[in-house]
Amino acid sequence: MAERQDNSSHAAVGECTTRHLSLTLRVDFQARCIQARAALTVEAERDGLSELTLDTRDLKILKATTNGLEAKFSLGDKHSFKGTPLTITLPFKLLRGQQAVVEVSYETSPEASALQWLTAEQTAGKAHPYLFSQCQAIHCRSMIPCQDTPAVKSTYSARVSVPKELIALMSANRDGELVDDQDESRKIYCFRQMVPMPSYLIALVVGSLESRVIGPRSRVWSEKEMVDAAAYEFEETETMLKTAENLVGPYVWGQYDLLVLPPSFPFGGMENPCLTFVTPTLLAGDKSLSNVIAHEISHSWTGNLVTNKNWEHFWLNEGHTVYLERMICRSMFDEKFRQFVAMGGWKDLLEAIETFGPTDPLTCLVPGLRDTDPDDAFSSVPYEKGFALLYHLEEQLGGPDIFMGFLKAYIQIFAYNSVTTEEWKKCLYSYFNDKTKILDQVDWNAWFHSPGIPPFTPHYNTSMADACIALCKRWLTTSDAELGCFSGTDLKEMSSQQIIEFLSLLLLEPPLRLNNVKRMQEVYKFNCVKNAEIKFRWLRLCLRAQWEEAIPLALEMVTVQGRMKFTRPLYRDLYNFEKARQQAIDTFMKNKPSMHPTTAALVAKDLHLV
């Protein structure tokens, strides 16, 4: 049996490797499915290759051919989260290094986990339906039969047929459009991605979209109701791209566009090459949440160019991306700001560890995922525990500028490839071969394989946080009789990021008294705030203080947007508030059909419904 380097995939990557994927897709909104052909150019990794296994999930397989000759195929047993292996028997044997084109004709299921189909009523414009994909971590197999593992990278091209009043975009450079000669009411959009990339970065969106130019290689796309606000919010995109290039080398993907998705998108952003997906919850009106764009831009190097070999090494993607994102912020602002946002990240890590439990193996930096769906492992841990390790190494090895030299070299060495933690560590030792004694002092086993809080607690410059800390202490220690000492001027000198930090500090403490929360609303008017990060933390404080007036506001927030960072903790807090529990369950059951399938599955667990 060939090596299966990925516990989350059925594909035996030691047998053969996909070099190119050619897609022909027909998007059918009425049937909520994609009728498709996927032609995979595969290369044998050994002599005598006579069959290959692809990942699928809920696909209806119609036919398979190899180099135009009909090929036998069979579907194996369905696994709870890995889906169903598709084994194709080749009509001939391949020698090592030989290539063949394996074409599969198929249809997706209306329940495909990668795809969210929105009715016209669920969009901002209310006039046209909308489709978007989310393939990370292992959902591409529900859209395309493929080697659905980040260990395999390939180029791809696509022709996408959609109703002519809609626009299709993909995680590739646009390569023209034409009338569908099979159906004049439809249009075909063509795409080409010449940089090899893993399957989880294949992305598709179809909707009534408009764009605005925001830079020499960037557009922002969304429904027309949001496009101008998005263009303003993200106008610093080119500055961030250039800053990243100065730090780690050229941007190789050509176009860098942004797509603001409908509110049900489950993540803050998704780094699909050439077309970053972002949540509309970033549209704060003051650019205060644009660090998410710096994060997604950073993925162009750490994640997309150099990729974790499997999902157990996810921290290689996210820890390095958080590090590079904060170095971009350092270049654009200053070191104090980097330290300040890193403090916030450390709190996110502590909360994630508390939510899982300090002994939960999923709080390890390199968790074992043999029997675990990667979606269930998703948290702040790979992001912030990963960053904490890199920050610790930076301090030990000579500071940020010296450590950035390593990060740039790491990207150059492993560009276009997928890596494991062990390969990363060997690269680190090789680069700092004159400092191996320092590296030997690091407790690698504790960092990588021990659950809970890391073996080193970072000490950050608190100057930007001092005002937040002081205000937090005042609210914690002031008696009911002294609540009149607070006023709206408390926040006058604070930035949005500092207000977020102030609320985050309060969330680390025991719940505030109800009177304190009521007074906070009187003086700060948080119920009216537009910034989603502030509103989210404020509502959590209210629910923990058992303030019944906050229940409808929290239920509204989990309904009007579906970003998991906000939705899951709010649902957990509503569940823990006895007077809100049944309302939370009822709201979830009512909205479940319109939620993203990944979000719905995880919230059901949060509400103890499964």
N, C-alpha and C positions, 0 to 999 in steps of 0.2 A: 504494500500500500504506500502510495506516495505521501510525502510529508504534507500535513495540513497545518500550515503555519498560523491559522486563524480559527479559534474555537467557535467563532460566530458565523462561519461559512461552511457550506458543503463542498465547495470547490477545492480540488487537490491542486494547489498551485505548483507543485513540483512536477506535474504531468505536462502542462502546457501553459502558455501565457498569451493573453489577449493583447495584440499589438494595435489594432484599430477596430473601431465599432462604427458601423454605418446604419443609421436609423431612418426608417420611413414610418411616420406617425400620422394617423388620422384621428383628430380629437372629436369625439361625438358627445356633445353635451346632453342630448336627449337620453342616450343610453348610459351616460356617465362612465364611458369606457374609452380606451384608446385602441383602435385597430392598428396593428403594427407588424413590421418586419425588422428584425435585428440581424445584421450580417456581421459576424465576428471574424476578423482575421486572426487566427490562432497559430502559435508557433510551438512545435513539439519540443519538450525539454529532455526527452529521452528517445532512444530508438524503439521502433515498434509500437508507437502510440496508435491505438485502435478505437479508443473512445474518450470522451471528455464529459465531465460533470459540471453543470452550471447551477447557480442558485436561482430559485424562483419562489414566489409566494402568491398563491391564488391566481396564477396566470392560466388562461385556457390555451393550451398548446395545440396548434392546428397542423403544423407540418414542419419538417426539418430537412435541409439539404446540405450537402458538402460539395463544394466546387460545382454546384448545379445538379449533382446526383442525389436522388432521394436517399435519406438516411433514416434508419430506425431510431426511435427514441422511446424512453420509458420514464415514468415519474415514480419516485420512491415514496416512502412514508412521510407524512407531514410532521414536522417537528414543531413544538409549541411556539418557538420564536424564530427558528432558523428557516422556516418554510419547507419547501419540498425540493429535493434534488432532482434535476433533469439530466438524465444520462443519454448522450447521443452516441450511437455506434457509427463509426466512420466506414464508408464503403471500401476503404483502402487503409494501409498502415503508413504512418509518417515516420521518417527518420528524424533524429534530433536536428533541430535547426530548420526543418522544412515547415512551410506554412500552408494552411488551407483556409478557405472561407466557409464558415458554418453559418447558414442562414436559418433563422427560426421565425415562422409566422405564428402570431398569437394575438390574444386580446387580454386587456387588463380587466380586473374585476371592479365593479362599482364601489367595493369596499377596500380597494388597494390602499395599503397603509402609507404609501408615498404620496398619494394624491388627495388634495382636498378640492371638492367640487362645490362651488358656491352658487346659489341661485341669484338672480338679479337683485332680489330683495336684500340679500346679505352683503351687497356691495355699496360703496358710497354713492354711485350714480343711479342705482336702482333700475337701470335699463337693460343691462346685459349680464349674462352669467360669467363666471370667472373660474379659472383653474390654476392651482399652483402646486408644485411638488416640494417635498422635503425628504431627501434620500438619506441623510445622515441619521443614524449610523448604518443600519442594515435594511433600509427600506427600498433601495433601488431595485432589488429583486422582485418587488411587486409591480414595477413599471417596465423592467427590461430583464430578460434572462441573461445572466452575466456572471462573471467571476466577481461576486460582490464582496470583495475584500480590499482594504487599502494596500495590501502587498502587491497588487497588480495595478499597473498604470498603463493607459492607452490613450491615443488620440481618438477623436470622434468627429463624425459629420452627421448632419440630420436634415431631413426635409419634413416639414410639419404642415399638414393641411388643417385649416381652421375656417370657420365662417368669416366671410370677407370683411365684415364690419369690426372684427377683432384683430388684435396684434399678438403674435407669438414672439417670445424671447427665450433664449437658452443661455447656459453658462459657456458661451462660445462667441466668437466674433461673427457678426451678421454677414451673410454671403449672398444677399439678393433675395428677391421675391418675385413670384409669378402667379398667374391665374391657374387654378387647378383645372387641367383639361378634362378631368373626369366629372367635374361639377362646377359650373360657372358661378354658383353662389358661394364658392369657397376660394381661398387664397393659399398659396404654399410659401412658407418662409424657409430659407436655407441658412444653415449654420456650419461653421468649420472651427474645430479646436485643434490646433497644431501642437500644443504642448501636452505631453502625456500626463494624464491625471487619473485618480482613482474613481471608481463608480459612484461613490457617495457624493461626488461633486457635480454629477450630471443634474441639471436643473431645467425645468420647463415652467413657463407661465403663459397663460392665454387670457386676455381680457381686453376691455376697452381702455387702452392706455395712451397717455401722452408723455412727451419728454421735454426737458429743458436742458440746454447746454450749460454745464457748470464748470467746464475746464477744457483744455486742449485735447484730452483723451477721455472725457467723462460727460455722461448725461445722467440726469435723474429721471426715472420713469415712475408713474403712478396713474391712478385715475385722475381725471382733470380737477376734481374737487380738492386734491391735496398737492398737486404738482408744484404750484408756486411756493407754497409754504415749505415744501421739501427742498426746492432749489435754494431758498434763503438759508434753511437750516444747515445744509451740507455744502455751502459755497467754499469752505476751506479744504475741500477734498484734494485738490491739486497740491496745495501746500503740504498736506499730510503725506501724499504720495512722494513728493520730492524729498521731504524730510526722511522718509523711510529709505529711499534710494541712497541718500547720503550716508545712511547708517549701515545698510547691508547689501547694496549693489543694485543693478538695474532691475526694473519691473519688466518681466518677460512676457506678460499675457496680452499686450496690445491695449485693448480698450479696458477702462475701469468704470463701469456704470453702476448705478445704485437703483434698486427697485423698492419703493415703499409699498408693502403688501397690505391687503385688508387686515383688520384688527385680529383675526383669529390665528395669524401666524404665531407659532409657539415659542419662538426665540427672539432675542434682541436683534440678532443678525445671523446670517448664514453666508459664509465666504465663498459662494459659488464663483468660479473664475469668470472674469469679464462682466459679471452681473451679481454684485452683492445684494442679497435680500435683507431688508431691514423692517423692523416693526414700526407702525405709525406712532407707538408710544414714545418714540424719540423726538417727535415734533413738539418740543417744549416752547418754541417761539423765541428762544434766546441763545440757541446753540449750546446750551449747558450740558447736553447729553451726547455731544458729538464724539466723545471719546470712544463710543461703540464703533464709530466709523474708523477711528485709528486702529481699533482691535481687528476689524475685518480686513482693512488694508494690510495689516501686519501678517495676516494669514496667507497673503500672496507669496510670502517666503516661507514662513513656518507653519506648515500644514499642507499647503497646496504644492509648493515646490519640493520641500522636504516633509515627508509624511510618516506618521506612525505606521508601523508594519501591521499591527492589529490593534483592537480597541483596548487591550490591556495596557498599551503604551500611549494612551490618549494624552497623557500629561506632556508628551513630547510636542504634540500639536499646541495644546492650550497654555501650558506653562511658559513656553518660549514666546508665544504670541502675546500673552499678558506682559511679559518682560519687554518685548519690543514696542508694544503699544505705549507702555509707560516711559520708554526712552524717547519715543516721538513726543510725548507730552513734555518731557524734560527739555528737549530741543526747542519746542515751540513756546514753552513758558519758562520754568526753571526747576531746579532740583527740589526745592521745597514743595512744589506742586506734585512732583513724582512721589515724594515721601508721603504726602497727604493722601493721595489716592491709594497708595499701597497700604496705608493704615486701614482704609475702608475695606480693602480686599481681605486683610487679615481677619476682620470681624466677620466677613462673609464665610470665611473658612471655619471659624469657631462655631458659627451657627449651623453650618452644614454638618460638622462633626457631632454637634448636640442633637440634630435632627435624626441622623443615622444611629447615633450611639457611639461612644468612644472606642468600643471594641469591634464595631462592625467592619468586616474585611473590605467593604467598599470605600472605607476612608483611608485605605492604603494608597500610596501614590501609583503603585503598579498592582492593581487588584487581579485576582484570578477570575476569569469570566467563563470557565468551562460550562457552568450550568446557569449562567446569568445573562439575561437580555441586556445589551449595552445601554438601552434606554433606562433601565432600572438603576444603572450605575451612574447616570448623568447627575452631576452636582457641581458645586464650586471647588470640590477637592482637587481635581486635576489642574484647574486654573490657578488656584491660590496656594495650594501646597507646592505645586510646581514652581510658581513664581518665588515662593519663600525659599526653596532650595537654591534657585539661581541667584537670588539676592544674597543669600548666605555665602555662596561661592564667590560672588562679586566682592564681598567684604573681605574674604580670606585671601583673594588672589590679586588684590591691588586696585579695586575700585571700578566704577562703571565703564570708563573708557577702555581700560585693559580687558574687561570681560566682554565688551562689545567686539573686540578683536577676535575673541574665540567664537562668538555667535556668527560673525560674518564668515569665518573660516569653516565652521560647521555647515553653514548653508552652501558654501561653494563645494565642499567635499561631497555632500550627499544630495546636491540638487538633482531633481528628476527621479529620485529614488525613495524607497521606504525603509525605515530604520527601527531598530529595537533600542531599549534602554541600555542594554549591554554595549551595543555599537556606539551609542552616544557617549557612554562613559569611557570607552577606549579612545575615542576622539578627543575627549577632554584631557585625558592623561597624556596623550601624544602632543597636544598643543601646549600644555603646561608641563613639559617634560623636565623643566628645571625647578618645578614646585611640587614634585610628587610627594614629598614629606608632608606638605600642607594637605594635599588631597587624601593622603592615607589617614589623616586625623578625622576625616568626615565619617560619621557612622552611616555608611551607605545602606546597610541592611535595615536600620531603623527608618531612614528616609523612604526607602522604596517599599518595604514589606511589612512595616509595623502600622497598625491602625491608630487613629486618634491624632492628637496634636503632634506636630513635628518635634524632633529632638532639639531644635534650636528656635528660640523665640526672638524675632527681629526687633530691634529698637529703632524706631523711626523718629525723624525730626518732627516735633509736635507743634511747631510755631503756628502753622495754619489751622491747627486743631484746638489750640488753647482756648479760644473764645467759645468753641463748641463744648469743650470739656467743662468750662466754667458755667455755662448756661445749663448744661445737663445737671451739674451738681446742685445748682440753685433750685431746679424743679424737684429734685429728689429730696431736698432737705427743708424746703419751705412748708410751714404749717398752713392749715386752712385759713387761719386768721391773717396770714401774711401774703395771701395770693394776690392782693391788690398791688404788690410791688412790681408785678410784671406788666409790660406794655409792648405795643407793636414796635417800638424803637429798639427792642432787644435784637431784632433781626436786621436792622437797617444797614449795618456794615457787613452783613454776611452775604457771601455768594450762594448760589443754588447748591453747589457742592458742599458748602459748610452747613447749610440747613439739613441736607441729607445726612451728613455726618452727625449732627446734633441728635437727630431722630434715631439714627443707628445706635448711638451710645445709649439712649434711653431704652432701646429694645434689648440691650444686653443686661439691663437691670430688672429687678422684680417689677411686676406691673404697677404703673402709677395709680394713685388714688383717683376715684371717679371725679372728685371735685377739681383735681389738678387738670385732668383732661378737659373738663368743661371750660375751665378758665383759659386753657391754652387755645381753645377754639375762639373764645371771646376776643383775645388779644391778637392772635396770629391769623385767624380766618383760614385755617388749613383746609376746611371743607370745600373752599372755592378754588383751590390751587389747580393749575393746569399741568404742572410738571408731574409726570407719572411716578417718578422715583420718590418724590416727596409725598405724594398722595398715598402711595402704597404703604410707606412706613407709618404715616400718620394713622391710617385706618387700622393697621396692626396694633398700634398703641391703644386706640379706642376699644378694639375688640378685647384686648387683654385686660383693660380696665372695666370690662363688662358694661360698656355704655350702649344701651339699646338703640339710641338714635343713630349709631354708626352702622347698624346692621343693614338697612336699605342701601346705604352708600357703598358698603363692601360688596353686597350682592350685585349692585350695578357695575362695579369695577370688574368683577369676575365674569360679567355678561358681555360688556361692550368691548373687551379685549381678551385675547387668549394667550398672552405671553406667559409661559410657565413660571418664570421668575416671580411674577406677581400673583398669578392665578392659584398656584398650588399652596403657597403659604397662607394666602387669605382664606382659601377653603379649609385648610387645617385649623386656622384660628376660629373660623365660624363653627366648625365641628366641635371645638373645645369649649365654646360658649354655649351652654346648654339651651338658652332661650333662642339661639340662632340655628341650632343643629338641624332641625327638621326643615327650616326654610332653606338652608344651604343644600340639603339633599334634594328638596323639591325643585330648586332653581337649577341644580345640575341635571336632573333627569329631564327637565323641560328643554334645556339648552344643549344637551348631549348630541342630538343629531346635527347641529350646526357647528360643533366644536371640531378642532383638528383631532384626528383619531389618536395620535400619540398623547395629546393633552388629556383627552377624555379617558383613556385607559389608565393614566397615572393618577388623575383626580379621583377616579373610582376607588383606587387603592387608598388614597388619602382620606376618603370619606367612609372607609371600611365597608364598601359595598361589594368587594370581591375578596 
